[in-house]
């Protein structure tokens, strides 16, 4: 099928610059990707393994009524859990209940 006429000639002439502009834009966008991936493969791996010894302390927040564990805390610092530890790990509802609960008398003796 052969096209002829003024419209076909104008459309064909308009497509040539559009094709070249599209090709140039694609090359501009793809060039950094193609160039960086090739140079990244040539570099050696830069991995350093560092071993750090830590001590984790496990705490349980238990209910007085039935001694069930309400929340379990795993901390990396000495001493009792802080209020912020309890709030972040156990949530606001349990934190608010913990704030108004008096300390266990048996633990003091």
Protein Blocks (a to p, Z undefined) as FASTA:
>chain_A
ZZedjklmmmmmmmmmmmmmmmmmmmmmmmmmmmmmmmmmmpccdddddddddddddddd
ddfklopafbdcddfbecjddfklmmmmnojklmmmmmmpccdfklmZZ
